[in-house]
Amino acid sequence: MKTGILFNDFTKNDKNYHLMKTMNSKVLNKSDELCAFILNVSQKLIKTEFAYTNISDVAHFNGGLLIATSLDTADAMLKTSVNSKKCLYLWDMEWLGQRTVYKGVKKLLSDDRIKIICRSQLQADIIKNNYNVDVDGIEEEFNLENIHAICETV
């Protein structure tokens, strides 16, 4: 499976640690093509066994699946014209505690070019109640096989 995962940065937080750890284990145990694209260059949280580069190189990622991990990376992903499936994996809803433009978030979550996957039914309900958008799937543990399956069937 060819997969590109878009990060805001590699700074210390639970999401980055879990996603990077999962990516490292996939690269070490299988021959999957797996890479990361970073919006803001920063120091790495843990040693990486996968390739990573600046988000500007996402324009050369054709085929496979691109997984954004935040609204900012989803916005950057949608601005490219690559021939890849596109998915937004919502680890948390970081925008709820910040000043955001409702219409901008709704437009992003409603975009037909992107599949929305969240971690829990509660998150799915919040998205449905606030933005009138149904998520495409729920995946609690960032299992890449399950994410690929959700993006294939929906």
CNS distance restraints for C-alpha pairs under 8 A (distance, minus, plus):
assign (resid   1 and name CA) (resid  32 and name CA) 5.20 0.50 0.50
assign (resid   1 and name CA) (resid  33 and name CA) 6.04 0.50 0.50
assign (resid   1 and name CA) (resid  34 and name CA) 7.82 0.50 0.50
assign (resid   1 and name CA) (resid  64 and name CA) 6.72 0.50 0.50
assign (resid   2 and name CA) (resid  32 and name CA) 6.26 0.50 0.50
assign (resid   2 and name CA) (resid  33 and name CA) 4.56 0.50 0.50
assign (resid   2 and name CA) (resid  34 and name CA) 6.00 0.50 0.50
assign (resid   2 and name CA) (resid  63 and name CA) 7.30 0.50 0.50
assign (resid   2 and name CA) (resid  64 and name CA) 4.59 0.50 0.50
assign (resid   2 and name CA) (resid  65 and name CA) 6.38 0.50 0.50
assign (resid   3 and name CA) (resid  32 and name CA) 7.92 0.50 0.50
assign (resid   3 and name CA) (resid  33 and name CA) 6.15 0.50 0.50
assign (resid   3 and name CA) (resid  34 and name CA) 4.94 0.50 0.50
assign (resid   3 and name CA) (resid  35 and name CA) 6.56 0.50 0.50
assign (resid   3 and name CA) (resid  64 and name CA) 5.63 0.50 0.50
assign (resid   3 and name CA) (resid  65 and name CA) 4.88 0.50 0.50
assign (resid   3 and name CA) (resid  66 and name CA) 5.90 0.50 0.50
assign (resid   3 and name CA) (resid  67 and name CA) 7.49 0.50 0.50
assign (resid   4 and name CA) (resid  34 and name CA) 5.87 0.50 0.50
assign (resid   4 and name CA) (resid  35 and name CA) 4.94 0.50 0.50
assign (resid   4 and name CA) (resid  36 and name CA) 5.46 0.50 0.50
assign (resid   4 and name CA) (resid  37 and name CA) 7.03 0.50 0.50
assign (resid   4 and name CA) (resid  61 and name CA) 7.69 0.50 0.50
assign (resid   4 and name CA) (resid  64 and name CA) 7.77 0.50 0.50
assign (resid   4 and name CA) (resid  65 and name CA) 6.26 0.50 0.50
assign (resid   4 and name CA) (resid  66 and name CA) 4.73 0.50 0.50
assign (resid   4 and name CA) (resid  67 and name CA) 6.19 0.50 0.50
assign (resid   5 and name CA) (resid  34 and name CA) 7.85 0.50 0.50
assign (resid   5 and name CA) (resid  35 and name CA) 6.37 0.50 0.50
assign (resid   5 and name CA) (resid  36 and name CA) 4.71 0.50 0.50
assign (resid   5 and name CA) (resid  37 and name CA) 6.14 0.50 0.50
assign (resid   5 and name CA) (resid  66 and name CA) 5.81 0.50 0.50
assign (resid   5 and name CA) (resid  67 and name CA) 4.74 0.50 0.50
assign (resid   5 and name CA) (resid  68 and name CA) 6.01 0.50 0.50
assign (resid   5 and name CA) (resid  69 and name CA) 7.39 0.50 0.50
assign (resid   6 and name CA) (resid  36 and name CA) 5.70 0.50 0.50
assign (resid   6 and name CA) (resid  37 and name CA) 4.69 0.50 0.50
assign (resid   6 and name CA) (resid  38 and name CA) 5.97 0.50 0.50
assign (resid   6 and name CA) (resid  39 and name CA) 7.46 0.50 0.50
assign (resid   6 and name CA) (resid  55 and name CA) 7.31 0.50 0.50
assign (resid   6 and name CA) (resid  66 and name CA) 7.35 0.50 0.50
assign (resid   6 and name CA) (resid  67 and name CA) 6.05 0.50 0.50
assign (resid   6 and name CA) (resid  68 and name CA) 4.77 0.50 0.50
assign (resid   6 and name CA) (resid  69 and name CA) 6.05 0.50 0.50
assign (resid   6 and name CA) (resid  73 and name CA) 5.96 0.50 0.50
assign (resid   7 and name CA) (resid  16 and name CA) 7.94 0.50 0.50
assign (resid   7 and name CA) (resid  36 and name CA) 7.04 0.50 0.50
assign (resid   7 and name CA) (resid  37 and name CA) 6.10 0.50 0.50
assign (resid   7 and name CA) (resid  38 and name CA) 4.94 0.50 0.50
assign (resid   7 and name CA) (resid  39 and name CA) 6.24 0.50 0.50
assign (resid   7 and name CA) (resid  68 and name CA) 6.90 0.50 0.50
assign (resid   7 and name CA) (resid  69 and name CA) 5.94 0.50 0.50
assign (resid   7 and name CA) (resid  70 and name CA) 7.39 0.50 0.50
assign (resid   7 and name CA) (resid  73 and name CA) 6.56 0.50 0.50
assign (resid   8 and name CA) (resid  38 and name CA) 5.73 0.50 0.50
assign (resid   8 and name CA) (resid  39 and name CA) 4.79 0.50 0.50
assign (resid   8 and name CA) (resid  40 and name CA) 5.77 0.50 0.50
assign (resid   8 and name CA) (resid  69 and name CA) 7.64 0.50 0.50
assign (resid   8 and name CA) (resid  70 and name CA) 7.12 0.50 0.50
assign (resid   8 and name CA) (resid  72 and name CA) 7.22 0.50 0.50
assign (resid   8 and name CA) (resid  73 and name CA) 6.35 0.50 0.50
assign (resid   9 and name CA) (resid  38 and name CA) 5.54 0.50 0.50
assign (resid   9 and name CA) (resid  39 and name CA) 6.09 0.50 0.50
assign (resid   9 and name CA) (resid  40 and name CA) 5.07 0.50 0.50
assign (resid   9 and name CA) (resid  41 and name CA) 6.01 0.50 0.50
assign (resid   9 and name CA) (resid  42 and name CA) 5.91 0.50 0.50
assign (resid  10 and name CA) (resid  16 and name CA) 6.29 0.50 0.50
assign (resid  10 and name CA) (resid  38 and name CA) 7.66 0.50 0.50
assign (resid  10 and name CA) (resid  41 and name CA) 7.59 0.50 0.50
assign (resid  10 and name CA) (resid  42 and name CA) 5.85 0.50 0.50
assign (resid  10 and name CA) (resid  43 and name CA) 6.29 0.50 0.50
assign (resid  10 and name CA) (resid  44 and name CA) 5.05 0.50 0.50
assign (resid  10 and name CA) (resid  45 and name CA) 5.77 0.50 0.50
assign (resid  11 and name CA) (resid  16 and name CA) 7.14 0.50 0.50
assign (resid  11 and name CA) (resid  42 and name CA) 6.45 0.50 0.50
assign (resid  11 and name CA) (resid  43 and name CA) 6.50 0.50 0.50
assign (resid  11 and name CA) (resid  44 and name CA) 6.40 0.50 0.50
assign (resid  11 and name CA) (resid  45 and name CA) 5.73 0.50 0.50
assign (resid  12 and name CA) (resid  16 and name CA) 6.80 0.50 0.50
assign (resid  12 and name CA) (resid  17 and name CA) 7.08 0.50 0.50
assign (resid  12 and name CA) (resid  45 and name CA) 5.56 0.50 0.50
assign (resid  13 and name CA) (resid  17 and name CA) 6.24 0.50 0.50
assign (resid  14 and name CA) (resid  18 and name CA) 6.10 0.50 0.50
assign (resid  15 and name CA) (resid  19 and name CA) 6.04 0.50 0.50
assign (resid  15 and name CA) (resid  91 and name CA) 6.65 0.50 0.50
assign (resid  16 and name CA) (resid  20 and name CA) 5.83 0.50 0.50
assign (resid  16 and name CA) (resid  45 and name CA) 7.62 0.50 0.50
assign (resid  17 and name CA) (resid  21 and name CA) 5.95 0.50 0.50
assign (resid  17 and name CA) (resid  45 and name CA) 6.85 0.50 0.50
assign (resid  17 and name CA) (resid  46 and name CA) 7.34 0.50 0.50
assign (resid  18 and name CA) (resid  22 and name CA) 6.10 0.50 0.50
assign (resid  19 and name CA) (resid  23 and name CA) 6.14 0.50 0.50
assign (resid  19 and name CA) (resid 142 and name CA) 7.07 0.50 0.50
assign (resid  20 and name CA) (resid  24 and name CA) 6.06 0.50 0.50
assign (resid  20 and name CA) (resid  46 and name CA) 7.59 0.50 0.50
assign (resid  20 and name CA) (resid  48 and name CA) 7.17 0.50 0.50
assign (resid  21 and name CA) (resid  25 and name CA) 6.30 0.50 0.50
assign (resid  22 and name CA) (resid  26 and name CA) 6.31 0.50 0.50
assign (resid  22 and name CA) (resid 142 and name CA) 7.67 0.50 0.50
assign (resid  22 and name CA) (resid 143 and name CA) 7.99 0.50 0.50
assign (resid  23 and name CA) (resid  27 and name CA) 6.25 0.50 0.50
assign (resid  23 and name CA) (resid  34 and name CA) 7.33 0.50 0.50
assign (resid  23 and name CA) (resid  49 and name CA) 7.85 0.50 0.50
assign (resid  23 and name CA) (resid  50 and name CA) 7.08 0.50 0.50
assign (resid  24 and name CA) (resid  28 and name CA) 6.21 0.50 0.50
assign (resid  24 and name CA) (resid  48 and name CA) 6.26 0.50 0.50
assign (resid  24 and name CA) (resid  49 and name CA) 5.19 0.50 0.50
assign (resid  24 and name CA) (resid  50 and name CA) 6.35 0.50 0.50
assign (resid  25 and name CA) (resid  29 and name CA) 6.00 0.50 0.50
assign (resid  26 and name CA) (resid  30 and name CA) 5.73 0.50 0.50
assign (resid  26 and name CA) (resid  32 and name CA) 7.17 0.50 0.50
assign (resid  27 and name CA) (resid  31 and name CA) 6.49 0.50 0.50
assign (resid  27 and name CA) (resid  32 and name CA) 6.44 0.50 0.50
assign (resid  27 and name CA) (resid  33 and name CA) 7.73 0.50 0.50
assign (resid  27 and name CA) (resid  34 and name CA) 6.92 0.50 0.50
assign (resid  27 and name CA) (resid  49 and name CA) 6.57 0.50 0.50
assign (resid  27 and name CA) (resid  50 and name CA) 6.46 0.50 0.50
assign (resid  28 and name CA) (resid  49 and name CA) 7.27 0.50 0.50
assign (resid  34 and name CA) (resid  50 and name CA) 6.39 0.50 0.50
assign (resid  34 and name CA) (resid  51 and name CA) 7.27 0.50 0.50
assign (resid  35 and name CA) (resid  50 and name CA) 5.66 0.50 0.50
assign (resid  35 and name CA) (resid  51 and name CA) 4.88 0.50 0.50
assign (resid  35 and name CA) (resid  52 and name CA) 5.49 0.50 0.50
assign (resid  36 and name CA) (resid  50 and name CA) 7.43 0.50 0.50
assign (resid  36 and name CA) (resid  51 and name CA) 6.35 0.50 0.50
assign (resid  36 and name CA) (resid  52 and name CA) 4.44 0.50 0.50
assign (resid  36 and name CA) (resid  53 and name CA) 6.49 0.50 0.50
assign (resid  37 and name CA) (resid  52 and name CA) 5.59 0.50 0.50
assign (resid  37 and name CA) (resid  53 and name CA) 5.12 0.50 0.50
assign (resid  37 and name CA) (resid  54 and name CA) 5.39 0.50 0.50
assign (resid  37 and name CA) (resid  55 and name CA) 4.66 0.50 0.50
assign (resid  37 and name CA) (resid  57 and name CA) 7.47 0.50 0.50
assign (resid  37 and name CA) (resid  58 and name CA) 6.79 0.50 0.50
assign (resid  38 and name CA) (resid  52 and name CA) 7.24 0.50 0.50
assign (resid  38 and name CA) (resid  53 and name CA) 6.19 0.50 0.50
assign (resid  38 and name CA) (resid  54 and name CA) 4.95 0.50 0.50
assign (resid  38 and name CA) (resid  55 and name CA) 5.02 0.50 0.50
assign (resid  39 and name CA) (resid  54 and name CA) 6.33 0.50 0.50
assign (resid  39 and name CA) (resid  55 and name CA) 5.21 0.50 0.50
assign (resid  39 and name CA) (resid  73 and name CA) 6.92 0.50 0.50
assign (resid  40 and name CA) (resid  54 and name CA) 7.79 0.50 0.50
assign (resid  41 and name CA) (resid  54 and name CA) 7.32 0.50 0.50
assign (resid  44 and name CA) (resid  48 and name CA) 7.97 0.50 0.50
assign (resid  53 and name CA) (resid  57 and name CA) 6.85 0.50 0.50
assign (resid  54 and name CA) (resid  58 and name CA) 7.89 0.50 0.50
assign (resid  57 and name CA) (resid  61 and name CA) 7.39 0.50 0.50
assign (resid  58 and name CA) (resid  77 and name CA) 7.56 0.50 0.50
assign (resid  58 and name CA) (resid  80 and name CA) 7.56 0.50 0.50
assign (resid  58 and name CA) (resid  82 and name CA) 7.87 0.50 0.50
assign (resid  59 and name CA) (resid  80 and name CA) 5.90 0.50 0.50
assign (resid  59 and name CA) (resid  81 and name CA) 7.03 0.50 0.50
assign (resid  59 and name CA) (resid  82 and name CA) 5.90 0.50 0.50
assign (resid  60 and name CA) (resid  82 and name CA) 7.05 0.50 0.50
assign (resid  61 and name CA) (resid  82 and name CA) 6.44 0.50 0.50
assign (resid  61 and name CA) (resid  83 and name CA) 7.79 0.50 0.50
assign (resid  61 and name CA) (resid  84 and name CA) 7.35 0.50 0.50
assign (resid  62 and name CA) (resid  82 and name CA) 5.48 0.50 0.50
assign (resid  62 and name CA) (resid  83 and name CA) 5.00 0.50 0.50
assign (resid  62 and name CA) (resid  84 and name CA) 5.46 0.50 0.50
assign (resid  63 and name CA) (resid  82 and name CA) 7.84 0.50 0.50
assign (resid  63 and name CA) (resid  83 and name CA) 5.59 0.50 0.50
assign (resid  63 and name CA) (resid  84 and name CA) 4.52 0.50 0.50
assign (resid  63 and name CA) (resid  85 and name CA) 7.33 0.50 0.50
assign (resid  64 and name CA) (resid  84 and name CA) 5.40 0.50 0.50
assign (resid  64 and name CA) (resid  85 and name CA) 6.39 0.50 0.50
assign (resid  65 and name CA) (resid  84 and name CA) 5.55 0.50 0.50
assign (resid  65 and name CA) (resid  85 and name CA) 4.75 0.50 0.50
assign (resid  65 and name CA) (resid  86 and name CA) 5.93 0.50 0.50
assign (resid  65 and name CA) (resid  87 and name CA) 7.40 0.50 0.50
assign (resid  65 and name CA) (resid 148 and name CA) 7.51 0.50 0.50
assign (resid  66 and name CA) (resid  77 and name CA) 7.83 0.50 0.50
assign (resid  66 and name CA) (resid  84 and name CA) 6.55 0.50 0.50
assign (resid  66 and name CA) (resid  85 and name CA) 6.11 0.50 0.50
assign (resid  66 and name CA) (resid  86 and name CA) 4.95 0.50 0.50
assign (resid  66 and name CA) (resid  87 and name CA) 6.15 0.50 0.50
assign (resid  67 and name CA) (resid  86 and name CA) 6.14 0.50 0.50
assign (resid  67 and name CA) (resid  87 and name CA) 4.79 0.50 0.50
assign (resid  67 and name CA) (resid  88 and name CA) 5.61 0.50 0.50
assign (resid  67 and name CA) (resid  89 and name CA) 6.45 0.50 0.50
assign (resid  68 and name CA) (resid  73 and name CA) 5.31 0.50 0.50
assign (resid  68 and name CA) (resid  74 and name CA) 4.96 0.50 0.50
assign (resid  68 and name CA) (resid  77 and name CA) 7.11 0.50 0.50
assign (resid  68 and name CA) (resid  86 and name CA) 7.75 0.50 0.50
assign (resid  68 and name CA) (resid  87 and name CA) 6.14 0.50 0.50
assign (resid  68 and name CA) (resid  88 and name CA) 4.70 0.50 0.50
assign (resid  68 and name CA) (resid  89 and name CA) 6.08 0.50 0.50
assign (resid  69 and name CA) (resid  73 and name CA) 6.43 0.50 0.50
assign (resid  69 and name CA) (resid  74 and name CA) 7.13 0.50 0.50
assign (resid  69 and name CA) (resid  88 and name CA) 5.97 0.50 0.50
assign (resid  69 and name CA) (resid  89 and name CA) 5.18 0.50 0.50
assign (resid  69 and name CA) (resid  90 and name CA) 6.03 0.50 0.50
assign (resid  69 and name CA) (resid  91 and name CA) 7.06 0.50 0.50
assign (resid  70 and name CA) (resid  74 and name CA) 6.09 0.50 0.50
assign (resid  70 and name CA) (resid  88 and name CA) 7.13 0.50 0.50
assign (resid  70 and name CA) (resid  89 and name CA) 7.37 0.50 0.50
assign (resid  70 and name CA) (resid  90 and name CA) 6.58 0.50 0.50
assign (resid  71 and name CA) (resid  75 and name CA) 6.08 0.50 0.50
assign (resid  71 and name CA) (resid  88 and name CA) 7.93 0.50 0.50
assign (resid  71 and name CA) (resid 105 and name CA) 7.64 0.50 0.50
assign (resid  71 and name CA) (resid 108 and name CA) 7.66 0.50 0.50
assign (resid  72 and name CA) (resid  76 and name CA) 6.36 0.50 0.50
assign (resid  73 and name CA) (resid  77 and name CA) 6.01 0.50 0.50
assign (resid  74 and name CA) (resid  78 and name CA) 6.14 0.50 0.50
assign (resid  74 and name CA) (resid  87 and name CA) 7.92 0.50 0.50
assign (resid  74 and name CA) (resid  88 and name CA) 6.26 0.50 0.50
assign (resid  74 and name CA) (resid 108 and name CA) 7.73 0.50 0.50
assign (resid  75 and name CA) (resid  79 and name CA) 6.44 0.50 0.50
assign (resid  75 and name CA) (resid 108 and name CA) 7.04 0.50 0.50
assign (resid  76 and name CA) (resid  80 and name CA) 7.04 0.50 0.50
assign (resid  77 and name CA) (resid  86 and name CA) 7.69 0.50 0.50
assign (resid  78 and name CA) (resid  86 and name CA) 7.97 0.50 0.50
assign (resid  78 and name CA) (resid 113 and name CA) 7.71 0.50 0.50
assign (resid  78 and name CA) (resid 114 and name CA) 7.92 0.50 0.50
assign (resid  85 and name CA) (resid 113 and name CA) 7.93 0.50 0.50
assign (resid  85 and name CA) (resid 114 and name CA) 7.57 0.50 0.50
assign (resid  85 and name CA) (resid 151 and name CA) 7.64 0.50 0.50
assign (resid  86 and name CA) (resid 113 and name CA) 6.64 0.50 0.50
assign (resid  86 and name CA) (resid 114 and name CA) 4.93 0.50 0.50
assign (resid  86 and name CA) (resid 115 and name CA) 6.36 0.50 0.50
assign (resid  87 and name CA) (resid 114 and name CA) 5.04 0.50 0.50
assign (resid  87 and name CA) (resid 115 and name CA) 4.50 0.50 0.50
assign (resid  87 and name CA) (resid 116 and name CA) 5.91 0.50 0.50
assign (resid  87 and name CA) (resid 117 and name CA) 7.24 0.50 0.50
assign (resid  87 and name CA) (resid 151 and name CA) 7.34 0.50 0.50
assign (resid  88 and name CA) (resid 114 and name CA) 6.70 0.50 0.50
assign (resid  88 and name CA) (resid 115 and name CA) 6.10 0.50 0.50
assign (resid  88 and name CA) (resid 116 and name CA) 4.98 0.50 0.50
assign (resid  88 and name CA) (resid 117 and name CA) 6.05 0.50 0.50
assign (resid  89 and name CA) (resid 116 and name CA) 6.32 0.50 0.50
assign (resid  89 and name CA) (resid 117 and name CA) 4.86 0.50 0.50
assign (resid  89 and name CA) (resid 118 and name CA) 5.68 0.50 0.50
assign (resid  89 and name CA) (resid 119 and name CA) 7.95 0.50 0.50
assign (resid  90 and name CA) (resid 116 and name CA) 7.57 0.50 0.50
assign (resid  90 and name CA) (resid 117 and name CA) 6.18 0.50 0.50
assign (resid  90 and name CA) (resid 118 and name CA) 4.64 0.50 0.50
assign (resid  90 and name CA) (resid 119 and name CA) 6.60 0.50 0.50
assign (resid  91 and name CA) (resid 118 and name CA) 6.39 0.50 0.50
assign (resid  91 and name CA) (resid 119 and name CA) 5.99 0.50 0.50
assign (resid  92 and name CA) (resid 118 and name CA) 7.87 0.50 0.50
assign (resid  92 and name CA) (resid 119 and name CA) 7.67 0.50 0.50
assign (resid  92 and name CA) (resid 123 and name CA) 7.91 0.50 0.50
assign (resid  93 and name CA) (resid 123 and name CA) 7.84 0.50 0.50
assign (resid  94 and name CA) (resid  98 and name CA) 7.31 0.50 0.50
assign (resid  95 and name CA) (resid  99 and name CA) 7.24 0.50 0.50
assign (resid  95 and name CA) (resid 100 and name CA) 6.50 0.50 0.50
assign (resid  96 and name CA) (resid 100 and name CA) 7.90 0.50 0.50
assign (resid 100 and name CA) (resid 104 and name CA) 7.83 0.50 0.50
assign (resid 100 and name CA) (resid 105 and name CA) 7.54 0.50 0.50
assign (resid 101 and name CA) (resid 105 and name CA) 6.48 0.50 0.50
assign (resid 102 and name CA) (resid 106 and name CA) 6.11 0.50 0.50
assign (resid 103 and name CA) (resid 107 and name CA) 5.94 0.50 0.50
assign (resid 104 and name CA) (resid 108 and name CA) 6.26 0.50 0.50
assign (resid 105 and name CA) (resid 109 and name CA) 6.14 0.50 0.50
assign (resid 106 and name CA) (resid 110 and name CA) 5.87 0.50 0.50
assign (resid 106 and name CA) (resid 131 and name CA) 5.72 0.50 0.50
assign (resid 107 and name CA) (resid 111 and name CA) 6.14 0.50 0.50
assign (resid 109 and name CA) (resid 114 and name CA) 7.88 0.50 0.50
assign (resid 109 and name CA) (resid 116 and name CA) 7.24 0.50 0.50
assign (resid 109 and name CA) (resid 131 and name CA) 7.86 0.50 0.50
assign (resid 109 and name CA) (resid 133 and name CA) 6.94 0.50 0.50
assign (resid 110 and name CA) (resid 133 and name CA) 6.34 0.50 0.50
assign (resid 115 and name CA) (resid 135 and name CA) 7.47 0.50 0.50
assign (resid 115 and name CA) (resid 136 and name CA) 5.95 0.50 0.50
assign (resid 115 and name CA) (resid 151 and name CA) 6.62 0.50 0.50
assign (resid 115 and name CA) (resid 154 and name CA) 7.97 0.50 0.50
assign (resid 116 and name CA) (resid 135 and name CA) 5.07 0.50 0.50
assign (resid 116 and name CA) (resid 136 and name CA) 5.30 0.50 0.50
assign (resid 116 and name CA) (resid 137 and name CA) 6.82 0.50 0.50
assign (resid 117 and name CA) (resid 135 and name CA) 5.97 0.50 0.50
assign (resid 117 and name CA) (resid 136 and name CA) 5.79 0.50 0.50
assign (resid 117 and name CA) (resid 137 and name CA) 4.83 0.50 0.50
assign (resid 117 and name CA) (resid 138 and name CA) 5.42 0.50 0.50
assign (resid 117 and name CA) (resid 139 and name CA) 6.71 0.50 0.50
assign (resid 117 and name CA) (resid 147 and name CA) 7.78 0.50 0.50
assign (resid 118 and name CA) (resid 123 and name CA) 6.41 0.50 0.50
assign (resid 118 and name CA) (resid 124 and name CA) 6.54 0.50 0.50
assign (resid 118 and name CA) (resid 135 and name CA) 7.24 0.50 0.50
assign (resid 118 and name CA) (resid 137 and name CA) 6.69 0.50 0.50
assign (resid 118 and name CA) (resid 138 and name CA) 5.03 0.50 0.50
assign (resid 118 and name CA) (resid 139 and name CA) 6.18 0.50 0.50
assign (resid 118 and name CA) (resid 140 and name CA) 7.34 0.50 0.50
assign (resid 119 and name CA) (resid 123 and name CA) 6.86 0.50 0.50
assign (resid 119 and name CA) (resid 138 and name CA) 5.41 0.50 0.50
assign (resid 119 and name CA) (resid 139 and name CA) 5.06 0.50 0.50
assign (resid 119 and name CA) (resid 140 and name CA) 4.20 0.50 0.50
assign (resid 119 and name CA) (resid 141 and name CA) 7.32 0.50 0.50
assign (resid 120 and name CA) (resid 124 and name CA) 6.46 0.50 0.50
assign (resid 120 and name CA) (resid 138 and name CA) 5.93 0.50 0.50
assign (resid 120 and name CA) (resid 139 and name CA) 7.15 0.50 0.50
assign (resid 120 and name CA) (resid 140 and name CA) 6.22 0.50 0.50
assign (resid 121 and name CA) (resid 125 and name CA) 6.08 0.50 0.50
assign (resid 121 and name CA) (resid 138 and name CA) 7.00 0.50 0.50
assign (resid 122 and name CA) (resid 126 and name CA) 6.23 0.50 0.50
assign (resid 123 and name CA) (resid 127 and name CA) 6.25 0.50 0.50
assign (resid 124 and name CA) (resid 128 and name CA) 6.15 0.50 0.50
assign (resid 124 and name CA) (resid 134 and name CA) 7.09 0.50 0.50
assign (resid 124 and name CA) (resid 135 and name CA) 6.01 0.50 0.50
assign (resid 124 and name CA) (resid 138 and name CA) 7.77 0.50 0.50
assign (resid 125 and name CA) (resid 129 and name CA) 5.95 0.50 0.50
assign (resid 126 and name CA) (resid 130 and name CA) 5.91 0.50 0.50
assign (resid 127 and name CA) (resid 131 and name CA) 5.47 0.50 0.50
assign (resid 127 and name CA) (resid 132 and name CA) 6.73 0.50 0.50
assign (resid 127 and name CA) (resid 133 and name CA) 6.09 0.50 0.50
assign (resid 127 and name CA) (resid 134 and name CA) 7.20 0.50 0.50
assign (resid 127 and name CA) (resid 135 and name CA) 7.63 0.50 0.50
assign (resid 128 and name CA) (resid 132 and name CA) 4.43 0.50 0.50
assign (resid 128 and name CA) (resid 133 and name CA) 4.79 0.50 0.50
assign (resid 128 and name CA) (resid 134 and name CA) 5.55 0.50 0.50
assign (resid 128 and name CA) (resid 135 and name CA) 7.71 0.50 0.50
assign (resid 129 and name CA) (resid 133 and name CA) 7.92 0.50 0.50
assign (resid 136 and name CA) (resid 150 and name CA) 7.13 0.50 0.50
assign (resid 136 and name CA) (resid 151 and name CA) 7.93 0.50 0.50
assign (resid 136 and name CA) (resid 154 and name CA) 6.59 0.50 0.50
assign (resid 137 and name CA) (resid 150 and name CA) 6.18 0.50 0.50
assign (resid 139 and name CA) (resid 143 and name CA) 7.02 0.50 0.50
assign (resid 139 and name CA) (resid 146 and name CA) 7.13 0.50 0.50
assign (resid 139 and name CA) (resid 147 and name CA) 7.01 0.50 0.50
assign (resid 142 and name CA) (resid 146 and name CA) 7.98 0.50 0.50
assign (resid 142 and name CA) (resid 147 and name CA) 7.29 0.50 0.50
assign (resid 143 and name CA) (resid 147 and name CA) 6.26 0.50 0.50
assign (resid 144 and name CA) (resid 148 and name CA) 6.07 0.50 0.50
assign (resid 145 and name CA) (resid 149 and name CA) 6.19 0.50 0.50
assign (resid 146 and name CA) (resid 150 and name CA) 6.14 0.50 0.50
assign (resid 147 and name CA) (resid 151 and name CA) 6.26 0.50 0.50
assign (resid 148 and name CA) (resid 152 and name CA) 6.15 0.50 0.50
assign (resid 149 and name CA) (resid 153 and name CA) 6.20 0.50 0.50
assign (resid 150 and name CA) (resid 154 and name CA) 6.11 0.50 0.50
